[in-house]
Amino acid sequence: MISVIYVENDPDVASIVCFLSRKYGIPLHPLSTVKEALDWLTLTPADVIVSAYDMPGINGLEFLKILRAWGDLTPFILFSDEETIEELARAAAMYGSVRLVSKNRDLGKQINHLVNMIRMAIQVSSNKNR
């Protein structure tokens, strides 16, 4: 079974994304903090990680840096506000397996785009495990 975790501190956005992803056949395991995600990942590997950028404590980019420092190369998708996309694209480029999706435009369309990014990341992940 595919394991996709979704780290999002905004419960409204998390519930919409999880509902729509199930509609597309991709179950997400929602977590509300990076600490929860790190604890989860010490026990259960993920095939894909989706994370909001703007979160209290540890943001999505810092989360990615921690994972890469652990040697975890799991495909990672940052789901961020429009104004941070260019800045994050430059910063995330050095970490590999990172995709960026904006939250600010039409959320329904962006979730569709996010689901497609998850599908591609699952395919990349499953190809590496063969």
Protein Blocks (a to p, Z undefined) as FASTA:
>chain_A
ZZdddddfblklmmmmmmmmmmnopacdddfbfklmmmmmmmmccfbdcddfbdghiafk
lmmmmmmmnopacdcdddddfklmmmmmmmmmmngoiacddfklcfklmmmmmmmmmmmm
mmmmmmmmZZ
